[in-house]
Amino acid sequence: MRKSIFIIISTIFGMVLAQDAPTIASVDYLRVKPGKDAAFEKAVATHVSKWHGQGQWSQFGFKVTNGPRAGMYVIGTSGHYWKDYSERVTTKSHDKDWDNIINSFVIKSEGGSFWTYKPELSYKDQLLPMVQITYYYYKPGALENMMAIMKKYKSANEKADYEKSYGIYTKASGGLDQVWIFVGRMNDLSGLVPIQFYS
């Protein structure tokens, strides 16, 4: 049985999309203390500008505006090999600053997970200010069938020169395995068109 969770999130600071070869992304959801959103966003933006710029460890952030995690922030990184996580070197100043942000503003963290970007299934994927994310959960064995359908879906979009863009990710670790996500890229809410897939 298919079950989907639909959310809309908007960008609060820069994002680096996965490259052709390094396809691993990781995300975590953070709930910020009431009334602290603006201060949290400012602190994270300052942190990102200092330690996550060009040539440094990528970091992205969105605020969830709809769905079961509305009001939470998605913080993550993408465009990595698995070895990047084990070989990552940080400074004490970086770690202290991030720990201070978490301790000062965050009351809950959940959903930490790793995802594999699927460029062969994604279509015209690009950085836009907002994204529509839908999680799809499947019975054992149905995930591969759905990925085959998504290849046909991409091919049909290419033939029709479909104007929208999207990225496809599958779960690499953390939580249920039979899940994939559809990340629809949007400039604003006028691009919101929920897409339903069935297994």
Secondary structure, 3 states (H helix, E strand, C coil): CCEEEEEEEEEEECCCCCCCCCCEEEEEEEEECCCCHHHHHHHHHHHHHHHCCCCCCCCEEEEEEECCCCCCEEEEEEEECHHHHHHCCCCHHHHHHHHHHHHHHEEEEEEEEEEEECCCCCECCCCCCEEEEEEEECCCCHHHHHHHHHHHHHHHHHHHCCCCEEEEEEEEECCCCCEEEEEEEECCHHHCCCCCCCC
